[in-house]
Amino acid sequence: MVTALGADQLLNARRVEALGLGRALDPVAVTPAGIAGTVADLLAAPPPGVAALRAEYAALPPPAATVPLLAALRR
């Protein structure tokens, strides 16, 4: 859930929705009840892009595997 207020946040909010990662709420019209309802909906039924993003992150090497690679760059 994102609530864009200005600058590039509006583009980011649209991108979150386009990728199926969440929902953007109108900052002018949003209410506490609307936020609570949206959060409950997202937790009950995660958007379709969430599973793909989780899988992508799970396929990444752990931070401990990255440290030697970064150290090698210094040499």
N, CA and C atoms as an extended XYZ file, in Angstrom:
225
Properties=species:S:1:pos:R:3:atomname:S:1:resname:S:1:resid:I:1 pbc="F F F"
N         0.841       -1.152        0.000 N   MET     1
C         0.000        0.000        0.000 CA  MET     1
C         0.889        1.219        0.000 C   MET     1
N         0.600        2.120       -0.913 N   VAL     2
C         1.338        3.375       -0.989 CA  VAL     2
C         0.358        4.533       -1.066 C   VAL     2
N         0.783        5.644       -0.512 N   THR     3
C         0.012        6.877       -0.601 CA  THR     3
C         0.971        7.942       -1.106 C   THR     3
N         0.838        8.276       -2.364 N   ALA     4
C         1.745        9.233       -2.996 CA  ALA     4
C         1.316       10.658       -2.666 C   ALA     4
N         2.294       11.485       -2.341 N   LEU     5
C         2.000       12.873       -1.998 CA  LEU     5
C         2.503       13.869       -3.032 C   LEU     5
N         3.492       13.511       -3.810 N   GLY     6
C         3.993       14.440       -4.809 CA  GLY     6
C         5.283       13.963       -5.430 C   GLY     6
N         5.874       14.829       -6.231 N   ALA     7
C         7.123       14.549       -6.948 CA  ALA     7
C         7.004       13.227       -7.697 C   ALA     7
N         8.007       12.365       -7.576 N   ASP     8
C         7.974       11.098       -8.296 CA  ASP     8
C         7.144       10.027       -7.584 C   ASP     8
N         6.609       10.340       -6.426 N   GLN     9
C         5.822        9.355       -5.690 CA  GLN     9
C         4.588        8.904       -6.469 C   GLN     9
N         4.016        9.786       -7.246 N   LEU    10
C         2.837        9.413       -8.036 CA  LEU    10
C         3.203        8.362       -9.076 C   LEU    10
N         4.340        8.538       -9.722 N   LEU    11
C         4.801        7.547      -10.699 CA  LEU    11
C         5.126        6.227      -10.014 C   LEU    11
N         5.754        6.303       -8.855 N   ASN    12
C         6.086        5.089       -8.112 CA  ASN    12
C         4.821        4.348       -7.689 C   ASN    12
N         3.822        5.073       -7.254 N   ALA    13
C         2.562        4.449       -6.839 CA  ALA    13
C         1.902        3.739       -8.019 C   ALA    13
N         1.897        4.389       -9.164 N   ARG    14
C         1.325        3.755      -10.358 CA  ARG    14
C         2.100        2.500      -10.731 C   ARG    14
N         3.418        2.559      -10.570 N   ARG    15
C         4.260        1.406      -10.917 CA  ARG    15
C         3.988        0.235       -9.973 C   ARG    15
N         3.812        0.514       -8.691 N   VAL    16
C         3.477       -0.537       -7.719 CA  VAL    16
C         2.212       -1.259       -8.170 C   VAL    16
N         1.222       -0.494       -8.576 N   GLU    17
C        -0.032       -1.106       -9.032 CA  GLU    17
C         0.158       -1.848      -10.348 C   GLU    17
N         0.888       -1.256      -11.277 N   ALA    18
C         1.083       -1.884      -12.587 CA  ALA    18
C         1.824       -3.213      -12.475 C   ALA    18
N         2.734       -3.310      -11.519 N   LEU    19
C         3.477       -4.555      -11.320 CA  LEU    19
C         2.715       -5.571      -10.477 C   LEU    19
N         1.539       -5.203      -10.009 N   GLY    20
C         0.755       -6.115       -9.187 CA  GLY    20
C         1.365       -6.343       -7.825 C   GLY    20
N         2.002       -5.294       -7.268 N   LEU    21
C         2.665       -5.422       -5.976 CA  LEU    21
C         1.889       -4.808       -4.824 C   LEU    21
N         0.870       -4.038       -5.115 N   GLY    22
C         0.112       -3.396       -4.047 CA  GLY    22
C        -0.916       -2.450       -4.613 C   GLY    22
N        -1.418       -1.615       -3.739 N   ARG    23
C        -2.426       -0.638       -4.151 CA  ARG    23
C        -2.022        0.756       -3.715 C   ARG    23
N        -2.377        1.716       -4.551 N   ALA    24
C        -2.127        3.121       -4.241 CA  ALA    24
C        -3.426        3.744       -3.753 C   ALA    24
N        -3.326        4.485       -2.680 N   LEU    25
C        -4.489        5.174       -2.134 CA  LEU    25
C        -4.376        6.665       -2.420 C   LEU    25
N        -5.489        7.281       -2.680 N   ASP    26
C        -5.548        8.723       -2.930 CA  ASP    26
C        -5.277        9.449       -1.619 C   ASP    26
N        -4.207       10.244       -1.547 N   PRO    27
C        -3.877       10.902       -0.281 CA  PRO    27
C        -4.919       11.919        0.172 C   PRO    27
N        -5.701       12.429       -0.743 N   VAL    28
C        -6.722       13.415       -0.381 CA  VAL    28
C        -7.959       12.724        0.191 C   VAL    28
N        -8.296       11.573       -0.362 N   ALA    29
C        -9.538       10.892        0.028 CA  ALA    29
C        -9.340        9.783        1.063 C   ALA    29
N        -8.101        9.411        1.335 N   VAL    30
C        -7.858        8.284        2.223 CA  VAL    30
C        -8.320        8.598        3.652 C   VAL    30
N        -8.835        7.572        4.308 N   THR    31
C        -9.277        7.670        5.701 CA  THR    31
C        -8.599        6.565        6.501 C   THR    31
N        -8.555        6.691        7.814 N   PRO    32
C        -8.005        5.597        8.616 CA  PRO    32
C        -8.722        4.272        8.335 C   PRO    32
N       -10.027        4.318        8.187 N   ALA    33
C       -10.769        3.085        7.891 CA  ALA    33
C       -10.385        2.536        6.514 C   ALA    33
N       -10.159        3.437        5.564 N   GLY    34
C        -9.740        3.004        4.232 CA  GLY    34
C        -8.374        2.348        4.254 C   GLY    34
N        -7.467        2.904        5.048 N   ILE    35
C        -6.137        2.315        5.192 CA  ILE    35
C        -6.257        0.935        5.829 C   ILE    35
N        -7.014        0.852        6.915 N   ALA    36
C        -7.179       -0.431        7.609 CA  ALA    36
C        -7.792       -1.481        6.688 C   ALA    36
N        -8.787       -1.082        5.926 N   GLY    37
C        -9.431       -2.018        5.007 CA  GLY    37
C        -8.496       -2.474        3.907 C   GLY    37
N        -7.706       -1.556        3.373 N   THR    38
C        -6.756       -1.909        2.318 CA  THR    38
C        -5.683       -2.849        2.842 C   THR    38
N        -5.153       -2.554        4.009 N   VAL    39
C        -4.138       -3.422        4.602 CA  VAL    39
C        -4.712       -4.816        4.845 C   VAL    39
N        -5.915       -4.878        5.386 N   ALA    40
C        -6.543       -6.179        5.633 CA  ALA    40
C        -6.737       -6.945        4.325 C   ALA    40
N        -7.186       -6.264        3.287 N   ASP    41
C        -7.379       -6.904        1.981 CA  ASP    41
C        -6.062       -7.434        1.422 C   ASP    41
N        -5.004       -6.621        1.509 N   LEU    42
C        -3.708       -7.031        0.972 CA  LEU    42
C        -3.116       -8.193        1.749 C   LEU    42
N        -3.306       -8.207        3.047 N   LEU    43
C        -2.804       -9.325        3.847 CA  LEU    43
C        -3.594      -10.603        3.584 C   LEU    43
N        -4.896      -10.463        3.374 N   ALA    44
C        -5.742      -11.640        3.120 CA  ALA    44
C        -5.505      -12.215        1.733 C   ALA    44
N        -5.246      -11.355        0.772 N   ALA    45
C        -5.039      -11.804       -0.609 CA  ALA    45
C        -3.945      -10.941       -1.237 C   ALA    45
N        -2.684      -11.336       -1.045 N   PRO    46
C        -1.597      -10.541       -1.615 CA  PRO    46
C        -1.750      -10.403       -3.131 C   PRO    46
N        -1.390       -9.247       -3.666 N   PRO    47
C        -1.473       -9.046       -5.106 CA  PRO    47
C        -0.601      -10.071       -5.846 C   PRO    47
N        -0.909      -10.343       -7.102 N   PRO    48
C        -0.211      -11.404       -7.842 CA  PRO    48
C         1.287      -11.185       -8.008 C   PRO    48
N         1.734       -9.966       -8.072 N   GLY    49
C         3.164       -9.715       -8.260 CA  GLY    49
C         4.010      -10.004       -7.040 C   GLY    49
N         3.394      -10.133       -5.886 N   VAL    50
C         4.143      -10.350       -4.646 CA  VAL    50
C         4.864      -11.693       -4.677 C   VAL    50
N         4.221      -12.734       -5.133 N   ALA    51
C         4.848      -14.062       -5.177 CA  ALA    51
C         6.067      -14.051       -6.101 C   ALA    51
N         5.950      -13.386       -7.237 N   ALA    52
C         7.071      -13.312       -8.169 CA  ALA    52
C         8.237      -12.550       -7.558 C   ALA    52
N         7.951      -11.463       -6.853 N   LEU    53
C         9.006      -10.686       -6.218 CA  LEU    53
C         9.673      -11.482       -5.102 C   LEU    53
N         8.881      -12.209       -4.338 N   ARG    54
C         9.457      -13.060       -3.274 CA  ARG    54
C        10.398      -14.092       -3.876 C   ARG    54
N         9.982      -14.710       -4.973 N   ALA    55
C        10.816      -15.722       -5.626 CA  ALA    55
C        12.106      -15.099       -6.157 C   ALA    55
N        12.007      -13.903       -6.699 N   GLU    56
C        13.190      -13.218       -7.219 CA  GLU    56
C        14.179      -12.937       -6.091 C   GLU    56
N        13.678      -12.441       -4.970 N   TYR    57
C        14.558      -12.176       -3.829 CA  TYR    57
C        15.137      -13.464       -3.251 C   TYR    57
N        14.355      -14.522       -3.210 N   ALA    58
C        14.837      -15.794       -2.673 CA  ALA    58
C        15.967      -16.363       -3.524 C   ALA    58
N        15.982      -16.045       -4.814 N   ALA    59
C        17.008      -16.561       -5.714 CA  ALA    59
C        18.328      -15.785       -5.602 C   ALA    59
N        18.312      -14.660       -4.946 N   LEU    60
C        19.532      -13.865       -4.792 CA  LEU    60
C        20.472      -14.516       -3.783 C   LEU    60
N        21.778      -14.317       -3.955 N   PRO    61
C        22.701      -14.856       -2.955 CA  PRO    61
C        22.534      -14.122       -1.628 C   PRO    61
N        22.843      -14.789       -0.540 N   PRO    62
C        22.730      -14.126        0.769 CA  PRO    62
C        23.806      -13.053        0.907 C   PRO    62
N        23.598      -12.102        1.812 N   PRO    63
C        24.593      -11.042        2.004 CA  PRO    63
C        25.994      -11.577        2.289 C   PRO    63
N        26.087      -12.659        3.023 N   ALA    64
C        27.404      -13.215        3.355 CA  ALA    64
C        28.166      -13.638        2.101 C   ALA    64
N        27.464      -14.035        1.059 N   ALA    65
C        28.123      -14.421       -0.190 CA  ALA    65
C        28.567      -13.207       -0.985 C   ALA    65
N        27.997      -12.068       -0.715 N   THR    66
C        28.317      -10.849       -1.452 CA  THR    66
C        29.565      -10.166       -0.908 C   THR    66
N        29.830      -10.304        0.349 N   VAL    67
C        30.959       -9.620        0.969 CA  VAL    67
C        32.278       -9.974        0.283 C   VAL    67
N        32.593      -11.242        0.037 N   PRO    68
C        33.852      -11.543       -0.651 CA  PRO    68
C        33.927      -10.923       -2.051 C   PRO    68
N        32.799      -10.846       -2.740 N   LEU    69
C        32.783      -10.238       -4.068 CA  LEU    69
C        33.109       -8.751       -3.983 C   LEU    69
N        32.558       -8.093       -2.995 N   LEU    70
C        32.841       -6.666       -2.810 CA  LEU    70
C        34.312       -6.452       -2.397 C   LEU    70
N        34.784       -7.315       -1.546 N   ALA    71
C        36.182       -7.202       -1.111 CA  ALA    71
C        37.127       -7.401       -2.291 C   ALA    71
N        36.790       -8.296       -3.202 N   ALA    72
C        37.639       -8.543       -4.380 CA  ALA    72
C        37.696       -7.319       -5.287 C   ALA    72
N        36.662       -6.518       -5.280 N   LEU    73
C        36.647       -5.308       -6.101 CA  LEU    73
C        37.665       -4.288       -5.621 C   LEU    73
N        37.991       -4.307       -4.352 N   ARG    74
C        38.938       -3.361       -3.780 CA  ARG    74
C        40.366       -3.675       -4.215 C   ARG    74
N        40.612       -4.896       -4.609 N   ARG    75
C        41.992       -5.317       -4.925 CA  ARG    75
C        42.437       -4.800       -6.237 C   ARG    75
